[in-house]
Amino acid sequence: MSLGRAVGLLLGVAADAVFGDPEGYHPVAGFGRAAKALERTLYRDARAAGAAHTAALVGGTVLAGVAVERLAGRNEVVRALTTAVATWAVLGGSSLADEGTAMGRELDGGDLEAARRRLPNLCGREPHRLDTLGLAKATVESVAENTSDAVVAPLFWGAVAGVPGLIGYRAVNTLDAMVGHRDERYRRFGWAAARLDDVANLLPSRLAALLTAAGAPVVGGSAGEAWRTWRRDASAHPSPNAGQVEAAFAGALEIRLGGRTVYAHGAEDRPVLGHGRSPDAGHVTRAVELSRVVGAAAAGVTAVIALVRPRPRPRRASRRRTSA
């Protein structure tokens, strides 16, 4: 067990809730600049070049995390502090809630142009082609997906692998956001980052969906409908992970998500998730509340995982037998 890791995760969640993202120099922004610089050197329209780019950046980040863990050693206080700082740096729950809340307020007030300007802070949709209902749907889907990607997943990997898991996951997720696109430039170069992100989110996305169903009644939603919609509709989504939590949110809020989705690179016709009405500004506000509930539940669950997970035993050097 690791008491320091569990306490560090909870402290990091609290810091994110109280202070939001670190002001001034943000480590994730620094990583993004490094990724762009390396891309200028390595870019080729080929999967191998993208794989090298991903391996160098993710591998280097994980090794940095391993170094931090080694420096902490068995000192649980130091482990708690380093885990707390890393958790605070990689979590996006507070900023997600702030953006979702602001979007709900602008939609509720009928300020369509302000809502369109804000949407790129949440997702990569083409905002100028969306009306009020389209903006509300895009926001709920983004809040759902990012609850998994920016809150549940980093906490999960922090519980399993400590600081290397926290910052390594965030490196993977950030690279996917930067290069894991289907446009002409990144279809091949970003393939490795996108597939690695899929693998990294397989378990966290399902944990997020489960916690969504469990937490739905807290915001006046339906736990049963969240469970049924998740189990019925998630696999129809083109993403192996985003569909999990989006379907659960659709059922929990008793709304309909999916359908035609417009991006800068073109439109996609996605399966419909759920059987309710189309979301409106009120559903955006409830989605943010549900996201907070899921984040709080994830903090508790992952702290328990960190406590009960056995710590690897140090390897003992073998002794050679010498003859007299």
Disulfide bonds with the S-S distance in Angstrom:
none
